[in-house]
Amino acid sequence: MNHEIRYPVRVLLADDHALVRAGLAALLDAHPQIAVVGEAADGGQAIELTQNAEPDVVLMDLSMPGVDGITATRELLALRPQTQVLVLTSFSDRDRVRDALAAGAIGYLLKDSDPQDVVAGVLAAAKQGSPLDPRVARTLLTEGAVGPKPQLPPLSPRELDVLRLVAKGMANKQVGRALGISERTVKVHLGNVFRRIGVQDRTSAALWARENLT
């Protein structure tokens, strides 16, 4: 199924600090292609508001009272899988990152990021890109690097091309345009790549590429 982007991108903010929500709302609403459609103070509210506001992107904190961000991510995506969850948190430890990505988050940013990186991350997430703070990627790669790298699986030149562009944060449509192939063909190549390198999603594939193809 093609993922058509509608503008403005509808964003729901989920953070238990009112001051953080206010700052994010001001930042994002100032962009002509983004509209904040709701604010949640905890994970339970995020799940409820996602069903009512139908956001394209949920900007999700992880540490919140009641229902935490990881649980909220998993539950709201089960109810509305077309929404993209972009984590925005203070925590960059490997376990939290992996848990968030396993729950279905498409990207992971840190709260001390440059404001424009947050804006760019929201727009990338809406296009099914995988925005990932470089420090988070480094944490995953360095903490997970034990022993020699495994032998690379037999990926075709075209599959490698697709994987490298995905690792740069490109969405399927952008990859197809860059390579002169259809979005459907990109999805076929990605399915083959996922199977051969043993991952389940594009974010994990991007991390794998950064570790093994550099």
N, C-alpha and C positions, 0 to 999 in steps of 0.2 A: 504494500500500500504506500503510495506517495505521501510524503509529509509536507503539506502546503502550509506556509507561514502566513499568518494573518497579522497585520499591523493595525494598531499598536500591539506589541506582545503583552499579554495579560500576566501580571506577576502577583503572586501572593507571598507576603512576608511572614515568616514564622520565627519569632524570637521572643524570649520572655522579658527582655529589657525594652521598655517603652522608648527610651532615648535612642537606642540602636534602631528600632523600627522607624522612628521619626526621621532619623538621618538618612536611612536607606530610602524611605519613601520620597524624601526631597530630592535625593540624588537621581533616583530612577524616573520619577515623574518629570524631571527636567529634560529628559531625553525624548525627542519627538516620536520615537518608535516604541516606547515603553509606557504602559499604564499600570499603576498599582491598583489592584481590584479588591484587596483585602489584607487584613493584618491579624495574625493569630499570636496569642501570648503563650501557647503551649501546643504540644503535639495533637491533643484531642481537638482543639479548635482548628488546627490546620487541616485535619481530616474532614471535619464538618464543613469548613469554608470551601475546601476544594470541591466538594460536591455541589455547593451552591454557586460559587463564583466562577467555576470552570476555568481556572488559570492555565496558561500555557506553561508557565514555569513557577515552581515553588522554591523560594530562597529559604533554605532550611537550616536553622541552628540545630546543634546536636544535644546540648545540655539544657533541658527545660524541665520544669516540674511536671509531675503527672506522667503523661506519655512523652517519652524522649523522642529526639529527632529521628533516630534509626528506626524505631518501632513505627513512628508516624509515616516515615517514608515507605516502609513496606506495606502498611495498611492502606494509605491513600492511593498508591499505585495499583493495588489490587482492585480498588473501586474505580479508578480513572487512569488506566495505563497510558493514555495519550499525553498526560501531564509529565513534564520533565522536572525532576528534583535536582536542584543545585545546592550542595551543602555550603554554608558560609559559617565558619566556626573558628574558635581560637585553638582548637586541638589538632595537632598534626602527627600524633603517634600512629604507628602503623596499624595497630589493631582497630582503632576507631575508623581509620580510612577504609580499611578492608571491609569492616562491618557495614559501613555506609554504602560502599559500592556494591556489596553483596545484596543489600536491601533494595537496590535498584537506582541509586543516585547516579546521575549521568556525569557529574563533575564535582570538584571539591576545591573550594577556595578558603583562604584564611582571612580573618577579620582585619588584620593589619595590611591587607593588600591595598594597592593604589585604587582609589575610587573608580577610575576609568577602567581598571582591570575587572572590577565587579560588573560594570555596565557591559563591557565586552563579553564577559562570561555569561551574563543573562541572555544576550543576543545569540551567542554561540549555542547555548543550551536549547534555545527555542528552535534552532536549526538542527538539533540532534548532534551537535558537536560535543566534545568532551573536555571542557575547560578544567585544567588541573594546575594548581599552584606548583611552580617548579620545586619549591621546598618540600611539598608533599610527595612529588614524584621521586625526589632524591631520597627521602626517608624510606619509601617503599623499596627502592632499588638497593640502597646501601644496607638496610637491615635485612633484606632478603637475600643478599649476595653471600652465599656460602659455598665454597669450593669452586671448581672450574665451571664455566658456562656449559650448558648441555649442547650437544650437537644440534645445529639448526635443522628443523624439519624441511622436507623437500617442497618449498614454495616455488611456484612458477614466477618468472620475471614480472608478469602482470599482477599477480597476487602481492608480490613485494612492493610494486609501485602503489597499489591500493593501500597496503598496510602503512607505508611510509607517510602517505598523505593523511590517513586517519590519525596517525601519531602526531601530526601537526595541528590536529583539532578540526580538520575539515569534515563537513557533513557529507552524506552520500552524494547529494546533488552536486556539490562543489567538486568532489573527487571525480565524478563522471565528466563534468565539464572540463576539468584539467586534463583528463586522459582521453577525452573524445569517445567515451562509451556511455551507455544508458545507465540511469540510476538502478534499474533492475539488474543489470550486469554487475554493477558494483556490489549489490547485495549478495549476488551469487558468489562472487569472489570472496566477500567477507565471511560468508557461511563456511566456505572451504578453509579459509584462514583460521577461523575460530576452532574448527574441528582439528586441524593439523597441529596447532600450537597449544591446544588444550585449555581454551578459555571460553567463557560464556557470553561476554559482552565486549563492546568496542573500547570501553575505558581500559579494561584489562589487556586487550590487544594492543592499545596504544602504549601502555606501560611495558608490555613485553617487547615491543618494537624498540622503545627507547633503551632498553637494557641490552638487547641482542643485535640490533642493526646499526649501532653507532660505532 
